[in-house]
Amino acid sequence: MILMDIFMMIFSSLILLI
């Protein structure tokens, strides 16, 4: 699903920020 893909992208960005 595209929604899941976007969620994963946001999650990855959060991990990168930390």
VMD Tcl script that builds the backbone (N, CA, C; Angstrom):
set m [mol new atoms 54]
animate dup $m
set s [atomselect $m all]
$s set {name element resname resid chain x y z} {
  {N N MET 1 A 0.836 -1.207 0.000}
  {CA C MET 1 A 0.000 0.000 0.000}
  {C C MET 1 A 0.870 1.256 0.000}
  {N N ILE 2 A 0.420 2.280 -0.665}
  {CA C ILE 2 A 1.187 3.532 -0.735}
  {C C ILE 2 A 1.251 4.184 0.645}
  {N N LEU 3 A 0.143 4.106 1.396}
  {CA C LEU 3 A 0.112 4.719 2.729}
  {C C LEU 3 A 1.212 4.129 3.604}
  {N N MET 4 A 1.384 2.817 3.537}
  {CA C MET 4 A 2.426 2.159 4.338}
  {C C MET 4 A 3.801 2.636 3.898}
  {N N ASP 5 A 3.963 2.813 2.593}
  {CA C ASP 5 A 5.249 3.260 2.050}
  {C C ASP 5 A 5.604 4.644 2.599}
  {N N ILE 6 A 4.624 5.532 2.619}
  {CA C ILE 6 A 4.853 6.885 3.141}
  {C C ILE 6 A 5.179 6.821 4.623}
  {N N PHE 7 A 4.471 5.956 5.343}
  {CA C PHE 7 A 4.713 5.816 6.782}
  {C C PHE 7 A 6.134 5.342 7.037}
  {N N MET 8 A 6.577 4.384 6.236}
  {CA C MET 8 A 7.938 3.851 6.384}
  {C C MET 8 A 8.966 4.944 6.096}
  {N N MET 9 A 8.679 5.762 5.092}
  {CA C MET 9 A 9.604 6.841 4.735}
  {C C MET 9 A 9.724 7.837 5.885}
  {N N ILE 10 A 8.602 8.191 6.498}
  {CA C ILE 10 A 8.610 9.130 7.624}
  {C C ILE 10 A 9.354 8.523 8.800}
  {N N PHE 11 A 9.124 7.235 9.043}
  {CA C PHE 11 A 9.785 6.552 10.152}
  {C C PHE 11 A 11.294 6.540 9.944}
  {N N SER 12 A 11.707 6.279 8.713}
  {CA C SER 12 A 13.144 6.247 8.384}
  {C C SER 12 A 13.759 7.628 8.611}
  {N N SER 13 A 13.035 8.660 8.235}
  {CA C SER 13 A 13.534 10.029 8.414}
  {C C SER 13 A 13.714 10.330 9.897}
  {N N LEU 14 A 12.772 9.868 10.712}
  {CA C LEU 14 A 12.858 10.089 12.157}
  {C C LEU 14 A 14.093 9.417 12.731}
  {N N ILE 15 A 14.350 8.195 12.304}
  {CA C ILE 15 A 15.520 7.452 12.790}
  {C C ILE 15 A 16.795 8.176 12.370}
  {N N LEU 16 A 16.799 8.707 11.155}
  {CA C LEU 16 A 17.986 9.424 10.653}
  {C C LEU 16 A 18.212 10.704 11.451}
  {N N LEU 17 A 17.120 11.345 11.847}
  {CA C LEU 17 A 17.230 12.595 12.612}
  {C C LEU 17 A 17.851 12.350 13.983}
  {N N ILE 18 A 17.480 11.243 14.599}
  {CA C ILE 18 A 17.977 10.942 15.942}
  {C C ILE 18 A 19.457 10.576 15.882}
}
mol reanalyze $m
mol bondsrecalc $m
mol representation Tube
mol addrep $m
